[in-house]
Every structure is written in C-alpha cells, then in structure tokens.
Amino acid sequence: MIMDVLRAWVFGAVAFLALDLLLGWLVPYGTGGPVYFLCPFLAGLVASAVHLWKGEGGWGRHAIAVLGVPVLLALYYALFTPWNTSSGIAMDLAAGMVFVITASLGAACVHLTQRFVLVDG
C-alpha cells in the first residue's frame, strides 16, 4: 500500500541527486545558483510520472508522493550540508518553498502531458 509512495520517492531522489551531481561537475561553484533548481523540478517530474504509472489513491496521496523528496532534500541541504551559504532560517524556508514550487511545476508538466497528449481519442 505504501510502496507506490516509496517508489516515487526513490525515483525522485535518484533523479534529484544524479542531476545535482552532474551539475556539481559541470557548473563552477558559486556561478550557477538558479540552475540547481532544476533538481527539484526533475524530481517532481519523475516522481509524478512514476506515481501516475504505478500509484494508488487520490490527489492527497499523489501530492505526498511528489513533494516528499523535494521537501526532505530541502531540509537536508538547509540543516546538514557544510556548504550551505544561507543567511538564516528565513533563507532556508524560502529555498524549501522554491523546491516545492519547482517540484510542483514538474508534476504539472506530467499531468498536462497525461491530460492533453496521452488521452484516448
């Protein structure tokens, strides 16, 4: 019953961390700040696609499946990373909110594609 949410979280986390690692190699430190918001976007996109494909439940359960990883990773980056250069709790909350918004945009892309492109004629 909970496996569909965990599956979405795992796939979303892998997508997030893989893109974060790739950007860490490609983008010089301190020059590509906003580019890193592609990570939660991709996590939301992947988690939403996985949960729509093999998920159960309604919108509340889908929101937990999609937004769980970006929220947890925003908390992790705010609290436990030594390179966190934020200027306090307000900045950490703002980054977490941006993570949630960008993950929601990724999920919206999946839903719009499913609604308008993958419909049965």
C-alpha positions in Angstrom: 0.0 0.0 0.0 2.8 2.4 0.9 5.1 1.0 -1.8 3.8 3.3 -4.5 4.8 6.4 -2.5 8.2 4.9 -1.6 8.8 4.0 -5.2 8.0 7.6 -6.3 10.3 8.9 -3.5 13.2 6.6 -4.6 13.0 7.5 -8.2 12.6 11.2 -7.5 15.6 11.2 -5.1 17.7 9.4 -7.6 16.8 11.9 -10.3 17.4 14.8 -8.0 20.8 13.6 -6.7 22.0 12.5 -10.2 21.3 15.9 -11.7 22.8 17.6 -8.6 26.0 15.6 -9.0 26.1 16.3 -12.7 25.7 20.0 -12.2 28.3 19.9 -9.5 30.8 18.6 -12.1 29.7 20.9 -14.9 28.9 24.2 -13.3 31.7 26.0 -11.3 30.9 26.5 -7.7 29.0 29.8 -6.9 28.2 30.6 -10.6 25.0 28.5 -11.3 22.8 29.0 -8.3 19.4 29.1 -10.0 20.4 26.2 -12.3 20.3 23.9 -9.2 16.5 24.4 -9.0 16.3 22.1 -12.0 17.0 19.3 -9.5 13.6 19.5 -7.6 11.9 20.2 -10.9 13.3 16.9 -12.3 12.5 15.1 -9.0 8.9 16.3 -9.1 8.6 15.3 -12.8 10.0 11.8 -12.2 8.1 11.2 -9.0 4.8 12.3 -10.6 5.4 10.1 -13.7 6.2 7.1 -11.5 3.2 7.6 -9.2 0.8 8.1 -12.1 2.2 5.0 -13.7 2.0 2.7 -10.6 0.3 4.7 -7.9 -2.9 4.4 -5.9 -5.1 6.9 -4.2 -6.2 10.4 -4.8 -4.7 13.8 -5.0 -3.5 14.0 -1.4 -1.6 10.7 -1.7 -0.1 11.9 -5.1 1.0 15.2 -3.5 2.8 13.3 -0.8 4.5 11.1 -3.4 5.6 14.0 -5.5 6.6 16.6 -2.9 8.1 14.3 -0.3 11.6 14.1 -1.8 12.0 17.9 -2.5 10.9 18.8 1.0 13.2 16.2 2.6 16.1 17.2 0.5 15.5 20.9 1.1 15.6 20.1 4.8 18.8 18.1 4.4 20.5 20.9 2.4 19.4 23.5 4.9 20.5 21.6 8.0 23.3 19.2 7.3 25.4 20.5 4.4 28.6 22.3 5.3 28.5 24.4 2.1 25.1 25.9 3.0 25.7 29.6 2.5 22.2 30.8 3.5 21.8 33.8 5.8 19.4 32.2 8.3 16.2 30.3 8.7 14.2 32.6 6.5 16.5 31.8 3.6 16.3 28.1 4.3 12.5 28.3 4.3 12.5 30.3 1.1 14.7 27.7 -0.6 12.4 24.9 0.7 9.4 26.7 -0.7 11.1 27.2 -4.1 12.0 23.4 -4.0 8.3 22.6 -3.5 7.1 25.1 -6.2 9.6 23.8 -8.8 8.7 20.2 -7.9 5.0 21.1 -8.4 5.8 22.6 -11.8 7.5 19.3 -12.8 4.4 17.4 -11.6 2.2 19.8 -13.5 4.2 19.1 -16.7 3.5 15.4 -16.3 -0.2 16.0 -15.6 -0.6 18.3 -18.6 1.1 15.8 -20.8 -1.1 13.0 -19.5 -4.2 15.1 -19.9 -3.7 16.7 -23.3 -1.2 14.5 -25.1 -1.8 10.9 -23.8 -5.6 11.0 -24.0 -7.5 8.4 -25.9 -9.1 9.9 -28.9 
